[in-house]
Every structure is written in structure tokens, then in C-alpha cells.
Amino acid sequence: MERTFIAVKPDGVQRGLCGEIIKRLETRGFRLCAAKFMQGSEDFMKNHYLDLKDMPFYAGLCKYMSSGPVLAMVWEGQNIVKLVRMMLGETNPADSKPGSIRGDLCINIGRNIIHGSDTLENAKREVDLWFKAEEFVNWTPCYQPFLYE
């Protein structure tokens, strides 16, 4: 099983979309293994988005992400990084297909409500940045045999 990091951004939290996002991930069959509601500092967000440090929007993104609470989560499932990225839709909601989270729930690229790891390597780095080992809950959903061969 793979793990990925997902965060409902401050705009998603303010709009009350945490439950909708969790519902979509659970309905798909992914397993939630860690979650916390927190507000990270601007320095913490700079570390999180380090791979974007040379982009013109980097400073504004870090400032925005530290402006309010986020719901930080780790989810597990087969091929989860790729599948969650498909579920999220494009970074720019205007390019996202209906049925995707951003395609259904967002309008503006600067308020695209959710972050999801884009590679397995970034997922591991982000999970390790946001969570300690003791914050994970290991459990087996009763429906697991109906998802995987």
C-alpha cells in the first residue's frame, strides 16, 4: 500500500468542505491513517513548498497557507498518489473536469481548496514533515477484502 499527504487548505476549511473531501476519499476506498487540524507557521509552509521556492507565487502561497487552519491528513491505498491526483483535478480549477474535487468545488487557482502529494517521493517527505510515527493509527477496514484481490 502507498501513502499520500492531503491537506484541505484554509479556503476549503472556511467553506466547510472537509467532510465532502473526506467522504470522496472514503467512498473511493482509501483508508485514513492520520489526521490533524492545525495552523502552520509561514516558515513551516515554506519548508512544505520548498520545491516551488523559485516560482513567483511561492511567497504568497506560503503566506496564504499559514493564514488559517488546515486539515492535514495521510491516506493509504493502492496507487493512491496517482489516483488522488486524478480525483483532485488540475491545479487550475478552470482546467479541471467535472466530477473532480476542484472541478466541482473551485473557481480560482489561488483558492483551489486542497493540496495532494504529486509523487511518491514528495508524499513521503510531506508525510514525514507533518506527522510523527506515533500519530498514525493502523487499522483494517472491514470492507478491505471487497476492494483488493
N, C-alpha and C positions, 0 to 999 in steps of 0.2 A: 504494500500500500504506500502511496505517496502522501505527503502532507503539503499544504499550501497555507499561506498567510492571506487573510482577507480583513480589511478594515472598512467599516461604514464611516465615511468622512463626516465632518461637522455638519454639512448641509443635509446629509442623509439622516443624521441623528435629529437635527432640528425639525425635519419634515416628518418624523415619526415612521421612518422606513426600515428600521432594524428588524422588526418582526416579519415584514414582507420578504426581506432579503434572506433571513434565516429560513423562512418557510420554503423559498425556492430551492435553497441548497439541500434542505432536508428532504424535500419532495423528490429531488433528483437521486437521492440515495446516499449522499455524503454524510460522514459522521463528524459531528462537532467534538473536538477533544480538548479545547481550551478556549476561554473567552474572558475578557475583562473590559470594563467600561472605564475609560481614563482620559486624561488630557495631558498630552506630551508637551514638553517644552519646545521652543523653536530649535534649540541645539539638538534635541533628540530627533526631531523631524529632519534636520539637516543630515544627520547620520543615516536615517532611514532612506532618504532620497539621494544619497551620495552619488549614485550612478548618473544623476541628472544635473550635477553641480555646474556643468558647463552650459546648460541651457538658459536662455534668457528669462524664463519663467520660474527658475529654481527658488530664488529668494521669496517671491510672492507665494509660491506653493507651500514652502516651509512655514511662512508666517500664517497663512490661512489654515494649514493643518494643525497648528498649535493654538488656534483661536477659540476652540471649543472642544467638547468631548468627542471621542471616537469610540466605536465598539470594535475592539481588536479581537480577532478570532483565528484559530487554527482548525482547519478541516482536513479530513483524511478520506481517501478513496483511490480506486484505480484510475490512473491517467488524469488525476484531479487538476493539475496545473493547466493542462490544455483544455479540459472540459469547462473549468470555471472561467477561463479567459473567453471562451465562446459564449458562456452564459452572461458574462458582463457586457459584451458588446464592445464596440470601438471606443477608444479614449474620448473621441468627439461624439457625443450622443447623436448629432445630426447624421453621422455615418453609420449608426447602429441600426440593426434590423429590428422590426417589431418582434416582440417575444423575448428579446434580451433585456437584462435589467436596465441598462442605460437607454435602450431603445424605447422602453415602456415608461420609464420614470424620470428621465432627464431631458434638458433642453440645451444647456450651455456647457462647453468643455471645461470651464473653470469651476463648475458646480456639478461634477459628474458622479457624485454620491458614494462611490466605492473604489477601493484600491484592492487589487489582487496581484499576487506574485506572477511575473511573466515567464520565469524559468524555474526549473528545479533548484538551480544554484542560488538564485535570488530568494526563493521560498525558504531554503534552509537558513540563509543569512538573516532574513526578516523574522522568521520564527525565533531564532536564537536571540535576536535583538529585543524582541517584545516579550518573550516568555522564558521563565526559568523551568527547569525539568520538573520540579515539584508542583507546578501549576497545571500539569496535564492530568486528565482523567482517562484511564484506559478501561474501556468497556466494549461489549459486543452487543450491537442492536439485535433484537430478536428477528428482524427481517433480513439480516445479512445473507442467509442461505438463498433468499429469493432474488438477490442482486447479482451474486457472483457464482460462477460454476466452480 
